Structure formats: C-alpha cells, structure tokens
C-alpha cells in the first residue's frame, strides 16, 4: 500500500498531540537580542489589534454583530500581547530560571508571572471571537449574494 504525504503529516500531528515529549505554551528565549525583537513584535501586534478595535468601534461596522465579534477578538489579542509582554519581562529580568514547582518564598512577582503563563486562555478566546465574526460575516455575504441573484418580480 502506498503512503502519501498527507497520511504522514496526519500521523505525525496526531503522534505529537498524544505522545508529547515536552509541552510548553510559554516560549523562553535565550539571547537578549532575540528577546528584544520578540518583545517589539508584541508591542507592534498589540498596538495593531488595539487600533483595529478602535477603528471598528468608531465606524459604521460597529452596528453589525459580526464586526463586534471581530472587534472583541482584536481587543483580546491586544490584551494577550500585554499579558505575554509582562510575562517575558518578569521572566527575563526577575526570575533566574522558570520554576517547575511552587517556591517557598513565592512573592507577588511570582504570582503575576504565573498568571502570565496562562496567556493562551486569552489568545484562544480571541481566536474564537475572530472565528465567530468571520463566520457571521460569511453567512451575511451568502444571503446578500443570494438576494442579488434572485430575479425581481
């Protein structure tokens, strides 16, 4: 039986989901130069998402439910960038290493860092709102297209 690339890709993906070696959602960076560029990316992406939210909010798009969902998604992505930026800063400048257990002298800085580790909860929620908004937009476009094709009479 001939195995194609699609089957290999699916088997590899499933294997990595169900038999993970290490699963870390928070990416750590080694050199300072890479971290500075990465942090700049968070600032630019967060600013772009905040800008998108405010542009939708002040436009006539805000009246449609689909665009409100996209706006909420963009606001959540702006929040996600702020949370992740904060987690990177604390990890880079305050923690000598990322603890894998609860330290005995856990201070407020540790708990903020720990909360920032849960940043994927915000990111996944943002993507869900983007999905809802785009799905609603597509449904509306299909209705408009169907109405445009119907003969008047």
Kinemage of the C-alpha trace (Angstrom):
@kinemage 1
@onewidth
@group {chain A} dominant
@subgroup {mainchain}
@vectorlist {calphas} color= white
{ca unk a 1} P 0.000 0.000 0.000
{ca unk a 2} L 1.311 3.410 -0.998
{ca unk a 3} L 1.662 6.042 1.753
{ca unk a 4} L 1.281 9.631 0.694
{ca unk a 5} L 2.476 12.864 2.282
{ca unk a 6} L -0.958 13.642 3.710
{ca unk a 7} L -1.060 10.422 5.737
{ca unk a 8} L 2.443 11.004 7.078
{ca unk a 9} L 1.550 14.570 8.096
{ca unk a 10} L -1.623 13.496 9.884
{ca unk a 11} L 0.172 10.633 11.642
{ca unk a 12} L 2.963 12.987 12.787
{ca unk a 13} L 0.475 15.574 14.054
{ca unk a 14} L -1.553 13.012 15.962
{ca unk a 15} L 1.599 11.495 17.396
{ca unk a 16} L 2.799 14.879 18.626
{ca unk a 17} L -0.600 15.602 20.208
{ca unk a 18} L -0.995 12.329 22.032
{ca unk a 19} L 2.625 11.427 22.791
{ca unk a 20} L 4.287 14.752 23.658
{ca unk a 21} L 7.829 14.884 24.915
{ca unk a 22} L 7.587 18.408 26.354
{ca unk a 23} L 4.542 20.672 26.172
{ca unk a 24} L 5.316 24.287 26.958
{ca unk a 25} L 2.997 27.022 25.772
{ca unk a 26} L 5.204 29.866 27.027
{ca unk a 27} L 8.270 30.260 24.864
{ca unk a 28} L 11.501 31.177 26.552
{ca unk a 29} L 14.259 32.974 24.641
{ca unk a 30} L 17.944 32.618 25.244
{ca unk a 31} L 19.780 35.673 23.905
{ca unk a 32} L 18.791 39.239 24.750
{ca unk a 33} L 18.743 40.333 21.085
{ca unk a 34} L 16.097 37.770 20.217
{ca unk a 35} L 14.017 38.766 23.214
{ca unk a 36} L 14.154 42.469 22.301
{ca unk a 37} L 12.928 41.751 18.778
{ca unk a 38} L 10.277 39.381 20.124
{ca unk a 39} L 9.072 41.996 22.611
{ca unk a 40} L 8.965 44.615 19.854
{ca unk a 41} L 6.765 42.204 17.913
{ca unk a 42} L 4.371 42.015 20.875
{ca unk a 43} L 4.244 45.812 21.077
{ca unk a 44} L 3.564 46.222 17.342
{ca unk a 45} L 0.997 43.412 17.165
{ca unk a 46} L -0.754 44.618 20.322
{ca unk a 47} L -0.891 48.192 19.016
{ca unk a 48} L -2.275 46.980 15.670
{ca unk a 49} L -5.010 44.977 17.390
{ca unk a 50} L -5.925 47.910 19.652
{ca unk a 51} L -6.048 50.164 16.584
{ca unk a 52} L -8.306 47.673 14.769
{ca unk a 53} L -10.653 47.564 17.766
{ca unk a 54} L -10.965 51.348 17.943
{ca unk a 55} L -11.378 51.729 14.173
{ca unk a 56} L -14.227 49.193 14.147
{ca unk a 57} L -15.722 50.797 17.249
{ca unk a 58} L -15.925 54.256 15.731
{ca unk a 59} L -17.080 53.154 12.276
{ca unk a 60} L -20.489 52.120 10.992
{ca unk a 61} L -19.269 48.494 11.105
{ca unk a 62} L -19.959 48.531 14.846
{ca unk a 63} L -23.698 48.221 14.123
{ca unk a 64} L -23.241 44.697 12.742
{ca unk a 65} L -22.851 41.776 15.124
{ca unk a 66} L -20.152 40.085 13.050
{ca unk a 67} L -17.862 43.107 13.304
{ca unk a 68} L -18.453 43.370 17.043
{ca unk a 69} L -17.140 39.806 17.365
{ca unk a 70} L -14.051 40.695 15.314
{ca unk a 71} L -13.556 43.796 17.465
{ca unk a 72} L -13.771 41.776 20.689
{ca unk a 73} L -11.241 39.327 19.232
{ca unk a 74} L -8.859 42.154 18.381
{ca unk a 75} L -9.232 43.686 21.862
{ca unk a 76} L -8.482 40.313 23.428
{ca unk a 77} L -5.402 39.916 21.227
{ca unk a 78} L -4.219 43.348 22.375
{ca unk a 79} L -4.699 42.158 25.962
{ca unk a 80} L -2.905 38.889 25.161
{ca unk a 81} L 0.114 40.820 23.883
{ca unk a 82} L 0.224 42.918 27.058
{ca unk a 83} L -0.007 39.824 29.271
{ca unk a 84} L 2.663 37.959 27.314
{ca unk a 85} L 4.940 41.018 27.234
{ca unk a 86} L 4.648 41.281 31.016
{ca unk a 87} L 5.406 37.590 31.483
{ca unk a 88} L 8.502 37.853 29.282
{ca unk a 89} L 9.789 40.888 31.210
{ca unk a 90} L 9.329 39.229 34.594
{ca unk a 91} L 10.920 36.036 33.337
{ca unk a 92} L 13.845 37.863 31.766
{ca unk a 93} L 14.715 40.333 34.497
{ca unk a 94} L 13.320 38.908 37.722
{ca unk a 95} L 13.466 35.119 37.639
{ca unk a 96} L 16.785 33.391 37.294
{ca unk a 97} L 15.003 30.339 35.924
{ca unk a 98} L 11.452 29.217 35.391
{ca unk a 99} L 10.492 27.193 38.472
{ca unk a 100} L 8.653 23.951 37.916
{ca unk a 101} L 7.314 23.873 41.460
{ca unk a 102} L 5.851 26.374 43.912
{ca unk a 103} L 8.758 28.095 45.645
{ca unk a 104} L 8.566 28.564 49.399
{ca unk a 105} L 9.159 32.310 49.112
{ca unk a 106} L 6.624 32.967 46.324
{ca unk a 107} L 6.030 36.717 46.202
{ca unk a 108} L 3.642 38.877 44.162
{ca unk a 109} L 6.077 38.926 41.245
{ca unk a 110} L 5.946 35.128 41.062
{ca unk a 111} L 2.137 35.079 41.049
{ca unk a 112} L 1.969 37.714 38.290
{ca unk a 113} L 4.452 35.655 36.282
{ca unk a 114} L 2.386 32.535 36.951
{ca unk a 115} L -0.808 34.257 35.783
{ca unk a 116} L 1.010 35.397 32.633
{ca unk a 117} L 1.809 31.757 31.911
{ca unk a 118} L -1.929 31.249 31.334
{ca unk a 119} L -1.875 33.655 28.383
{ca unk a 120} L -3.173 31.024 25.970
{ca unk a 121} L -6.590 31.231 27.633
{ca unk a 122} L -6.841 34.820 26.371
{ca unk a 123} L -5.381 34.002 22.954
{ca unk a 124} L -7.695 31.052 22.279
{ca unk a 125} L -10.715 33.106 23.343
{ca unk a 126} L -9.644 35.879 20.961
{ca unk a 127} L -9.325 33.431 18.087
{ca unk a 128} L -12.780 32.059 18.910
{ca unk a 129} L -14.293 35.555 18.635
{ca unk a 130} L -12.483 36.134 15.338
{ca unk a 131} L -13.875 32.834 14.078
{ca unk a 132} L -17.420 33.737 15.134
{ca unk a 133} L -17.199 37.143 13.497
{ca unk a 134} L -15.811 35.815 10.231
{ca unk a 135} L -18.381 33.013 10.136
{ca unk a 136} L -21.202 35.527 10.674
{ca unk a 137} L -19.744 37.808 8.013
{ca unk a 138} L -19.603 34.951 5.520
{ca unk a 139} L -23.200 33.959 6.276
{ca unk a 140} L -24.311 37.553 5.696
{ca unk a 141} L -22.432 37.729 2.403
{ca unk a 142} L -24.058 34.499 1.232
{ca unk a 143} L -27.503 35.933 1.992
{ca unk a 144} L -26.678 39.159 0.128
{ca unk a 145} L -25.368 37.184 -2.838
{ca unk a 146} L -28.478 35.002 -2.936
{ca unk a 147} L -30.731 38.068 -2.790
{ca unk a 148} L -28.774 39.737 -5.596
{ca unk a 149} L -29.182 36.701 -7.844
{ca unk a 150} L -32.947 36.380 -7.373
{ca unk a 151} L -34.984 37.991 -10.139
{ca unk a 152} L -37.129 40.892 -9.119
{ca unk a 153} L -40.780 40.406 -9.523
